[in-house]
């Protein structure tokens, strides 16, 4: 079956710049040039939340791995962390001196990497909202930065026409890929962490091996590629282009599988859900579209089955973060091992879910604490003002 359009969200008042699914697929976040962040519910008849706080265009959005926080970056040079609930409270990170084009959580949810027009990449500690360090070797705007699945590497894409690979521990650039003929709009790691894909204004998508630093695949399109996303199985890549199309590439066969026409005008961003059964796209037509993948069901059907049968300790359903590994093992497992693996997997999954739930609670607590801290600071400032005013009044009376 071909991919099919499932849902259509209208509510943004300007071009959509970024889309991302929460872990459980219940929510979809989108950012837009209208300075708003929207959280759409995938359940019918549930209303969308519009989060207001950024003073200028929202360039990028991403859910934390647990789904309890959303990070956004804006042209107002700030990064915000939101609790995706009715109140829509957020805390602000300020360190960049230019538009923030990209935000990305590490897979453990502890770190955040941001990329900006100030030519730097910055790494933050999520829980204390603490700035850790900058990476600065790009000589033009940095459009995108991503952690590797194991969190040890960072890859970045820039208008200086390079893709750079960084070691997070030593904070050094270990390699620069310079084969792009234009600006590099987007880059991401393959779920296995062994290769990266980059999209550019030279109408290409290039896939590189990061162990040997060599070009593996090269897809030539006929329009600027704005965004891309790997399927969790690692076998497919979806791209969003200026010719208003989304394209699905089969990486095993090295060919174009589908071209999807949905947007009126450039398709600006695209993202697979964490389970791979859906993908979302945004366009300069102000629309957010959700598509049913409908292919490769055999590859991750089993993964989804094991997930659905799992209920964690607190009685709620969660999907597991080790989906990726799980998917790959499933393909390699011999039939006779599957019974044993299944039980073992359920135990592991239940543990993963409990841990993830705890992590999620931590995220929310941290966020609440930092919101309270911000309020305290405001109160302290007001108190200080009052005291200063009183002193002025007293001095005036005395003089």
Steps between C-alpha positions, in 0.01 A plus 500: 500500500613854430535755781169683556393828654348436841446840668519862403561771759422864431565775752837657430492849348829478312741240358558190713872453574521182704300192613557224758299214654492421871617154603147357536377664175215668691639845424669678214691826546553757226682833483423783263608838369188631683710489826279224643553145600197273453438166670246296305320203648495189285175397671190623318300789651787599729590866470843630407711715731655819369808600703593867494828625645753541222525857371582392144478203260536153654758319287512156663316277749572162659343281768729365771541119480251451785250737332462714813681805362518682167799711400473782248747740341414836352607800299476690831836326580358299791432135567189411703404186688124445524280264700254386230187550710214748524703765685777499243763624742856532381850588613751689286863424410698800380849455359482538124544839337317402179192310382480150650436262208514161665433329837563131575488289817751222564331158514524492882326839517783649710661729242378742237698615196408825324627656175487864402569775248770619744704213337515300824360174631424499872448211739282535811411293802120465490425452869682805630453698180873546518719598204790255465712594197513640145636345183616767261680415178227569248551824309134560413152437645451157656162364389487168680675300776421148623633259763591147391272230648766416762554869579874490438507692172334814369446571132435852367402651163578852389473764231880474475415192285649254750369229728716465812534208734592579864610291795283608795759406765810660347285776339709476185398484137606154382401538136359746247301373202545760228338335199183713499455744213274729704381587849420196715147535637460189708698205634418199716643173627384162375337310792805269512729802550737379228404746229345843445276651232518864395264708287611801301416795279690320221185277472680196643478260791833342591556208735845464662655228710635671816745221583690520171383853412409394147200576281265201485205632301408805299145588393461776242165679506373796301425736790656626824461240778391667826472211741532125543422225749615138537243225550571325836579176311785689332388377157322812375550874490227758441584846361316833465579719197435843350309339211223435761564123505595247764715215373558163659838344421570130541852496645552125457420518129645850463199632306199730518189309614223762517440865418214654698319818401310666783628848567431811295845651478827387661491207745718635781533214751422132553530249786420132558326401823715300745327179391527582128134434416429872446689802374410868513587783264473878511500754221509868418126456431453520884384137508606201706423160346518156656557202272458128553822325397330181370825333395753265650240380752688172541807684625338662796164328538648260755661783690163671531331176610747448784450862600123483507503202736715681752359685798739654748482495877277804534244349264552740213606411148830635377694428187858408552798702404707204389263455209784536257716224650193290545417536132843396388517198733160383387618473145800288600332276755447136398141376544587246772656770719202726477302357796787551741585840357138607520477442877838657558401793281179553694696514827752741351225710348309522825822613670573751222148636538526538876835677465362718226201590714736603783709704254183669380398589855853639553467713187175646626640564851808670359287714279267593788796590721652721234165672439474563877859630499410744223199620700714541813749709305214718377367537855849587630539761226161652589592507872828668417314760294256565787783543750688734266183705447441520877854620553455764231178618668673516841798687351266744324314564826824554689637736240 
